[in-house]
Amino acid sequence: AYDPYGGYGHPDHIQVHRIGTAAFYGAGDVGRFPLEDGEEAWEPSKLYWATFPRSAVRRMQEMQLEAGTMTAEEAAAEPAAGSRDEDITTWIDVDGQQDRKERAVLAHNTQIPADSWFRGMPQEMRDGFLGTEPFTLAFSRVACDPAGELFDGIEV
């Protein structure tokens, strides 16, 4: 699920947060989800929220201001996006998947419209931003290192 703000306030992401978080806590509740014969209730072990660091957004805006690809007015109009760095618990290196990730992100015009500052950003800036996937461990039913891997403490 996304963080409570949906990363940057996108209404679809906020709804994904609400539904995903409710599904996490509702899973295994046989009163809400009756079982068929032979089935057993199951609860997920951990809930992570996908996010990105506010410091990275500020850094990208500063780089764009210096490069002239964003105006001060555009920077001021952007809402505070992402999470505080200290709230991010897990960082996954996705460096080898940046091209695929970028194509997926840019395919969603409601998230990154044609006039978005993100599309005007030089490629090396985008690469730096897209090279990791940050998450916040919102809840865990297993003992784990919050700064560890996503599947830390889970038997797979």
Sequence and secondary structure as in RCSB ss.txt:
>XXXX:A:sequence
AYDPYGGYGHPDHIQVHRIGTAAFYGAGDVGRFPLEDGEEAWEPSKLYWATFPRSAVRRMQEMQLEAGTMTAEEA
AAEPAAGSRDEDITTWIDVDGQQDRKERAVLAHNTQIPADSWFRGMPQEMRDGFLGTEPFTLAFSRVACDPAGEL
FDGIEV
>XXXX:A:secstr
 B TTHHHH HHHHHHHHHHHHHHHHTT TTTS   TT      SEEEEE  BHHHHHHHHHHHHHHTSS HHHH
HHS   SB GGG  EEEE GGGHHHHHHHHHT TTTS TT HHHHS HHHHHHHHTEEEEEEEEESS   TTS T
TTT   
